[in-house]
């Protein structure tokens, strides 16, 4: 979503030096995706548990109003996927310490357990609200936008209160000091972040009446607010800000590159968006990490594993209904149609191109000569919105490094694809992806060896084999 080259662009007529600092600092927001692939499942109590306790306290009765508020906050914390960033690999839940790399250094997520010395145990509700929705820490510093407060600004005060109740009464306190950012001066100065926040953060919502009875309104609230979907799925502008924060613009949720994966277009486009997905397809994907069209990969794997699979069916349906209202970026694009010409050529051995032969040797066993794979086991390549995206970053990344589906209660088998970085050259990867992107009715641009070489370097894949 945010590219290093953007940091070199002019910030316009407004305080060039300050905004340049701000843009560089804000880069840390997406140098690592909001859901880190290395984060393990967080053993927080399941939503609807009879009691949630803090160490040393007695569980309140299930019908106690405070207990109900804590359980509501737990559910909302799941929906917001707080654990993904605030839990380090093999770390304790919400104790922070997850490194977030950037071109200017590394920042670390903070301890948000109720420990009074190292966490947020001394935060008042007002302090908590300022951090979550306003992006301002208790000491007055502007937070790095790795904390998606530009989305959380839309969260209703009542839900912030529930989140506060959960983190103060439903999370175990952990005495773990926060790690200082490893960013050299002068890039470590916070004042440019304040300028960025004032320029690009939206107004914080007032205590408006809930519109949850309308599924589409509820879906919009979850997508734009707690779910902070835009943080990954919306492209960035000249100062690394999201180009749109609401569906008033077709840039909103139109896709963006995050940590060398393309967070897909969630709008109604029929080639690379959700135009061919039904509401049921969307809910199945969010609950199980796979459907008849695709499977979760990259950061979305952890979003499903740690967050969306725990959401109730009404909320998942609301999200699906809302996403299906989003107009396509290209309303004139025509739907793709399946073509079996390549499938026949593969079966008869008449296509001798390097792309076809590489596909037969490495891909056909799972994805089949038809390109249709095996339903909800090995994803289809034919007419896939991921395959037909103009940007091939995700495809290159997956071919080089492989991937694994998320574990979910509804789909516990974690099918995996091996990486081919040590087996295929850059040209092989380019050829096979170009073949896939032009077969079975797919119509996407060719992939070049230079594109593969860049991703290979960026993701730390093995050097290409020498032949």
C-alpha positions in Angstrom: 0.0 0.0 0.0 2.8 2.5 0.9 5.8 2.4 -1.3 9.3 3.7 -0.4 9.4 5.8 -3.5 6.5 7.8 -2.2 8.7 9.2 0.6 10.8 11.0 -1.9 7.9 12.9 -3.5 7.1 16.5 -2.8 4.7 17.2 0.0 3.3 20.2 -1.9 3.3 23.8 -0.8 2.6 23.1 2.9 5.7 23.0 5.1 7.8 20.7 2.9 10.3 19.7 5.6 7.7 18.9 8.2 5.5 16.9 6.0 8.4 15.0 4.6 9.3 14.0 8.2 5.7 13.0 8.8 5.4 11.0 5.7 8.6 9.1 6.5 7.4 8.4 10.0 4.0 7.3 8.9 5.6 4.8 6.6 5.9 2.6 9.6 2.2 2.1 9.5 2.3 -0.3 6.6 5.9 -1.6 6.4 4.4 -4.5 8.3 0.8 -5.4 7.8 -1.7 -4.9 10.6 -2.0 -8.7 11.0 1.5 -10.1 11.4 1.9 -13.6 9.9 4.0 -14.5 12.9 1.4 -13.8 15.6 0.1 -16.9 17.3 -3.6 -17.3 18.3 -4.3 -15.3 21.4 -5.8 -17.3 24.2 -8.4 -14.8 25.2 -11.7 -16.2 26.5 -14.3 -16.9 23.8 -17.1 -14.4 23.3 -20.1 -15.4 25.3 -18.1 -17.0 28.1 -19.9 -17.1 31.4 -17.3 -14.9 33.1 -14.2 -12.9 32.3 -11.8 -12.3 35.1 -8.7 -10.2 36.0 -6.0 -11.8 38.1 -6.9 -11.8 41.7 -10.6 -10.9 41.3 -13.7 -12.9 41.5 -15.8 -13.3 38.3 -18.9 -11.2 38.3 -22.3 -12.9 37.7 -23.0 -13.5 34.0 -26.1 -11.2 34.2 -24.1 -8.4 35.9 -24.1 -5.3 33.7 -20.4 -4.8 34.1 -19.8 -8.4 33.0 -22.0 -7.9 30.0 -20.0 -4.8 29.1 -16.7 -6.7 29.4 -18.0 -9.4 27.1 -19.2 -6.9 24.6 -15.7 -5.2 24.7 -14.1 -8.6 24.2 -16.2 -9.1 21.1 -15.3 -5.7 19.8 -11.6 -6.2 20.5 -11.9 -9.4 18.3 -13.6 -7.4 15.6 -10.9 -4.7 15.8 -8.2 -7.5 15.7 -6.3 -5.7 18.5 -4.3 -8.9 19.3 -2.6 -9.0 15.9 -0.4 -6.0 16.6 -0.3 -5.9 20.3 0.9 -9.5 20.8 4.4 -10.4 19.9 5.3 -13.9 18.6 5.2 -16.3 21.6 4.4 -13.3 23.8 1.6 -12.8 26.3 -1.7 -11.5 25.0 -1.8 -7.7 24.5 1.6 -7.1 26.1 3.0 -5.5 23.0 6.5 -5.8 21.6 5.7 -6.8 18.1 8.4 -5.2 15.8 7.1 -3.1 12.9 9.9 -2.4 10.5 10.2 0.7 8.4 12.8 2.3 6.1 13.7 4.7 9.0 13.9 2.2 11.8 11.7 -0.1 13.8 8.8 0.7 16.1 7.2 -1.7 18.6 3.6 -2.2 19.5 2.8 -1.2 23.1 1.6 -3.0 26.1 -2.2 -2.5 26.4 -2.8 -4.8 29.4 -4.0 -3.2 32.6 -0.6 -3.3 34.3 -0.3 0.0 36.1 3.5 0.4 35.6 4.1 -0.8 32.0 0.6 -1.0 30.5 -2.5 1.2 30.4 -3.7 0.4 34.0 -3.6 4.1 34.9 -5.5 5.2 31.8 -8.9 6.8 32.4 -11.7 6.2 30.0 -10.9 9.6 28.5 -7.2 8.7 28.2 -8.2 5.5 26.4 -10.6 7.3 24.1 -7.9 9.8 23.1 -5.5 7.1 22.2 -8.0 4.9 20.3 -10.0 7.5 18.4 -7.8 10.6 18.4 -4.4 9.1 18.1 -3.0 10.9 21.1 -1.2 9.1 24.0 -1.7 9.9 27.7 1.5 12.0 27.6 0.2 14.1 24.7 2.4 12.5 22.0 0.7 11.7 18.6 0.7 7.9 18.1 2.3 6.4 15.0 -0.5 5.7 12.5 0.4 2.0 12.8 -2.4 2.5 15.3 -5.3 2.9 12.8 -7.0 5.8 14.6 -8.0 7.3 11.3 -10.5 4.4 11.2 -11.2 4.1 14.9 -12.3 7.8 14.8 -15.6 6.4 13.6 -16.1 4.1 16.6 -19.0 5.1 18.8 -18.3 6.2 22.4 -20.4 3.4 23.7 -18.2 0.9 22.0 -15.1 2.6 23.2 -16.5 2.3 26.8 -17.0 -1.4 26.3 -13.5 -1.9 24.9 -12.1 0.0 27.9 -14.1 -2.2 30.3 -12.6 -5.3 28.6 -9.0 -4.1 28.6 -9.3 -3.0 32.3 -11.3 -6.0 33.6 -11.0 -8.8 31.1 -7.4 -8.9 30.2 -4.6 -10.2 32.4 -2.1 -7.5 33.4 1.4 -8.2 32.2 4.5 -6.4 33.6 6.4 -5.8 30.4 8.0 -2.5 29.6 7.5 -1.0 26.2 10.4 -1.0 23.8 11.5 2.4 22.5 11.4 2.9 18.8 14.6 2.2 17.0 14.5 5.4 14.9 17.4 7.8 14.8 17.1 11.5 15.3 15.7 13.6 13.7 13.3 11.1 12.2 12.3 10.1 15.7 10.7 13.5 16.4 7.0 13.3 17.0 5.9 16.8 16.0 5.6 15.9 12.3 3.1 13.2 13.2 1.0 15.8 14.8 0.9 17.8 11.6 0.0 14.6 9.6 -2.8 13.8 12.1 -4.3 17.3 11.9 -4.2 17.1 8.1 -5.5 13.7 7.4 -7.3 12.2 10.5 -11.1 12.6 10.2 -13.3 14.2 12.8 -14.1 11.9 15.7 -17.8 10.8 15.8 -20.1 12.2 18.4 -22.3 9.9 20.5 -24.8 9.4 17.7 -27.7 7.0 17.8 -27.0 3.4 16.7 -28.1 2.4 13.2 -27.3 -1.3 13.8 -30.9 -2.3 12.9 -30.0 -1.7 9.3 -27.6 -4.4 8.1 -25.9 -2.2 5.5 -25.3 0.6 8.0 -24.0 -1.9 10.5 -21.7 -3.3 7.9 -20.4 0.2 7.0 -19.7 0.9 10.7 -17.7 -2.3 11.1 -15.8 -1.9 7.8 -15.0 1.8 8.1 -14.5 1.7 11.9 -13.5 -1.2 14.0 -12.5 -3.5 11.1 -10.2 -0.7 9.8 -10.3 -2.5 6.4 -9.2 0.7 4.7 -5.8 0.6 6.4 -4.7 -2.1 4.0 -7.3 -2.2 1.2 -7.2 1.5 0.2 -4.2 3.0 -1.8 -2.1 5.8 -0.3 -1.6 9.3 -1.4 1.4 11.7 -1.7 1.8 12.0 2.1 1.1 8.3 2.6 -2.4 9.0 3.8 -5.3 6.8 2.7 -6.8 8.2 -0.4 -10.3 7.8 0.9 -11.8 6.9 4.3 -15.4 6.5 3.2 -17.3 5.1 0.2 -17.8 8.5 -1.2 -14.8 7.8 -3.4 -14.1 4.8 -5.6 -10.5 4.8 -4.2 -11.9 3.5 -1.0 -11.1 -0.2 -0.6 -9.9 -0.4 -4.2 -6.7 -2.3 -3.2 -3.2 -1.6 -2.1 0.1 -3.3 -1.6 1.0 -4.1 2.0 4.2 -6.0 3.0 4.6 -7.3 -0.5 1.1 -8.6 -0.8 -1.8 -6.9 -2.7 -4.7 -6.3 -0.3 -7.3 -6.9 -2.9 -9.9 -4.7 -4.3 -13.1 -5.1 -2.3 -15.3 -3.1 -4.6 -17.8 -4.4 -7.2 -15.3 -4.9 -10.0 -16.0 -8.1 -12.0 -12.3 -8.8 -12.8 -10.3 -8.0 -9.7 -12.9 -7.1 -7.1 -15.9 -8.7 -5.5 -18.2 -8.3 -8.4 -18.6 -12.1 -8.9 -18.8 -12.9 -5.2 -22.2 -13.3 -3.5 -22.9 -12.2 0.0 -22.6 -15.9 1.0 -19.1 -16.1 -0.6 -18.0 -13.1 1.5 -19.3 -14.5 4.8 -17.8 -17.9 4.0 -14.4 -16.3 3.4 -14.5 -14.2 6.6 -15.6 -17.2 8.7 -13.5 -20.0 7.2 -10.7 -18.2 5.2 -11.8 -19.8 1.9 -14.7 -20.0 -0.5 -15.3 -21.2 -4.0 -13.3 -18.3 -5.5 -10.3 -17.9 -3.3 -8.4 -18.5 0.0 -6.9 -16.1 2.5 -3.2 -15.4 2.2 -0.7 -12.9 3.6 -2.0 -10.6 6.4 -5.6 -11.7 5.7 -4.8 -15.1 7.0 -4.4 -13.7 10.5 -7.4 -11.4 10.2 -9.5 -14.5 9.6 -7.7 -16.6 12.2 -7.7 -14.1 15.0 -10.7 -11.8 14.2 -13.4 -12.4 11.7 -14.0 -16.1 12.4 -15.2 -15.1 15.9 -17.7 -12.5 14.7 -21.4 -13.5 14.8 -23.3 -14.3 11.6 -25.3 -11.2 11.7 -22.2 -9.0 11.7 -20.5 -11.0 8.9 -23.7 -10.8 6.8 -23.8 -7.0 7.5 -20.2 -6.7 6.3 -21.1 -8.7 3.1 -24.2 -6.6 2.4 -22.3 -3.4 2.8 -19.4 -4.5 0.6 -21.8 -5.5 -2.1 -23.1 -1.9 -2.3 -19.6 -0.6 -3.3 -19.6 0.5 -7.0 -16.8 -0.8 -9.2 -13.8 1.3 -10.0 -14.3 0.4 -13.7 -18.0 0.1 -14.3 -17.4 -0.6 -18.0 -15.3 -3.7 -17.5 -16.8 -6.9 -18.9 -17.0 -10.1 -16.9 -14.6 -12.8 -17.8 -15.7 -16.1 -19.3 -14.1 -19.5 -18.9 -12.2 -20.8 -22.0 -11.0 -24.4 -22.1 -8.6 -24.0 -25.0 -5.5 -24.0 -22.7 -6.9 -27.0 -20.7 -7.1 -29.0 -23.9 -3.6 -27.9 -25.0 -2.1 -29.0 -21.6 -3.8 -32.4 -21.8 -2.6 -33.0 -25.3 0.9 -31.6 -24.7 0.7 -29.2 -27.6 1.8 -26.1 -25.6 5.6 -26.3 -25.3 6.1 -22.8 -23.9 8.2 -22.5 -20.7 5.2 -21.1 -18.9 3.1 -24.1 -19.8 5.8 -26.7 -19.0 6.6 -25.0 -15.7 2.9 -25.1 -14.8 2.7 -28.8 -15.6 5.8 -29.6 -13.6 5.0 -27.6 -10.5 1.3 -26.4 -10.4 -1.0 -28.7 -12.3 -1.2 -31.5 -9.6 -3.1 -29.1 -7.3 -4.6 -26.5 -9.6 -5.3 -29.0 -12.4 -5.0 -28.5 -16.2 -8.4 -26.8 -16.1 -7.1 -24.1 -13.7 -10.1 -24.8 -11.5 -8.2 -26.5 -8.6 -10.2 -28.3 -6.0 -13.1 -26.5 -4.4 -12.1 -24.9 -1.1 -8.9 -27.0 -1.0 -6.6 -25.8 -3.7 -7.9 -22.4 -5.0 -9.0 -21.9 -8.6 -6.8 -19.9 -10.9 -9.3 -19.6 -13.6 -11.2 -16.3 -13.5 -9.7 -15.6 -10.1 -9.8 -11.9 -9.0 -6.3 -12.3 -7.5 -4.9 -13.7 -10.7 -6.6 -11.0 -12.7 -5.4 -8.1 -10.6 -3.2 -5.6 -12.6 -0.6 -5.8 -9.9 1.0 -9.3 -9.7 2.8 -8.8 -6.4 0.7 -11.3 -4.4 1.1 -14.0 -7.0 4.9 -13.5 -7.2 5.1 -13.6 -3.4 3.1 -16.7 -3.1 5.0 -18.6 -5.8 8.3 -17.7 -4.2 7.5 -18.2 -0.5 4.3 -20.3 -0.5 1.5 -19.9 2.0 -0.9 -21.5 4.4 -4.6 -21.2 4.9 -5.8 -20.0 8.3 -7.0 -22.4 11.0 -10.7 -21.8 11.8 -13.4 -23.6 13.7 -15.4 -24.1 10.5 -12.4 -25.1 8.4 -9.7 -26.5 10.6 -7.5 -28.0 7.9 -4.7 -25.7 7.0 -3.8 -26.5 3.4 -0.4 -25.2 2.4 1.4 -24.4 -0.7 5.2 -24.7 -0.8 7.5 -22.0 -2.0 9.4 -22.3 -5.2 12.1 -19.7 -4.7 14.9 -22.2 -4.7 13.5 -24.1 -7.6 12.3 -21.6 -10.2 14.4 -18.7 -11.7 13.0 -15.2 -12.0 12.2 -15.9 -15.6 10.5 -19.2 -14.8 8.2 -17.4 -12.3 7.5 -14.7 -14.8 6.7 -17.2 -17.5 4.4 -19.4 -15.4 2.5 -16.4 -14.0 2.2 -14.8 -17.4 0.8 -18.2 -18.6 -1.7 -18.4 -15.7 -2.8 -14.8 -16.2 -3.6 -15.4 -19.9 -5.2 -18.8 -19.7 -8.7 -20.2 -19.1 -10.3 -16.8 -19.8 -7.9 -14.8 -17.6 -6.9 -11.5 -19.0 -4.2 -9.8 -17.0 -0.9 -8.2 -18.0 2.3 -10.2 -18.4 4.8 -10.5 -15.5 8.4 -9.7 -16.1 11.6 -11.2 -14.6 12.4 -7.8 -13.2 9.2 -7.7 -11.2 10.0 -11.2 -9.8 13.5 -10.2 -8.9 12.3 -7.2 -7.0 9.8 -9.2 -4.9 12.4 -11.9 -4.4 14.7 -9.4 -2.8 11.9 -7.6 -0.9 10.6 -10.7 0.8 14.0 -12.2 1.5 13.4 -15.3 -0.7 16.2 -17.6 -1.6 18.5 -16.6 -4.5 17.3 -18.0 -7.8 18.8 -21.3 -8.9 21.8 -21.3 -11.3 21.4 -23.3 -14.5 
